[in-house]
């Protein structure tokens, strides 16, 4: 009886030892990590070009030209969204100019009115495209032309326009930070900037014309907003290092975080 029990105990301990060895890393088969495939950027296969709107009118007298950005060679719905939204932005500016000429058909003609809109790509080429639209326009009989800008930033990966607040962490007072930096920068320029002028205050309307660039966040203040007409528009580039504490690490500016 004792011998049988001893044999049973030895076999039992041997099995336990064997199970322990089999569970060790020495006998385990390495498992390859599951990798999520990285999709190429949507922008990789695209070309940014433009179409042109060109009009003349005899009553009222004006000439009109406008560039309409166009991402070519793709039926991707996100690309179509980009094309539709940029076209709508340009058309809105064109319609605004025409409406401002209402009632001028019976006025004496000095040299005629004009409207010219051009765009530029401010951001590096990627799925985040940040465009700036510059308008040079004149109303017949006015003392001088006028200028203004519009900005448009689009995420091709999501198919949606990017708003300023989406660049930053929720709850951060980003407008105050932008305002403080811009005011300090403007005060150092020879444009007779007065800090009491509200054009650079932390209000959403003052920071509608913004663009993403390789060097920082570009803020454009149109003429009259922070200085007299003669000073022209003022452009301030805020380095990303100044905004790093507020930038959303999952947002459009994540690639600029150090």
HELIX and SHEET records of a PDB file:
HELIX    1   1 UNK A    2  UNK A   22  1                                  21    
HELIX    2   2 UNK A   42  UNK A   45  5                                   4    
HELIX    3   3 UNK A   77  UNK A  100  1                                  24    
HELIX    4   4 UNK A  164  UNK A  167  5                                   4    
HELIX    5   5 UNK A  174  UNK A  187  1                                  14    
HELIX    6   6 UNK A  198  UNK A  200  5                                   3    
HELIX    7   7 UNK A  204  UNK A  207  5                                   4    
HELIX    8   8 UNK A  229  UNK A  231  5                                   3    
HELIX    9   9 UNK A  240  UNK A  242  5                                   3    
HELIX   10  10 UNK A  254  UNK A  256  5                                   3    
SHEET    1   A 6 UNK A  47  UNK A  58  0                                        
SHEET    2   A 6 UNK A  61  UNK A  72 -1                                        
SHEET    3   A 6 UNK A 113  UNK A 121  1                                        
SHEET    4   A 6 UNK A 128  UNK A 138 -1                                        
SHEET    5   A 6 UNK A 146  UNK A 155 -1                                        
SHEET    6   A 6 UNK A 160  UNK A 161 -1                                        
SHEET    1   B 3 UNK A 210  UNK A 212  0                                        
SHEET    2   B 3 UNK A 217  UNK A 221 -1                                        
SHEET    3   B 3 UNK A 234  UNK A 238 -1                                        
END                                                                             
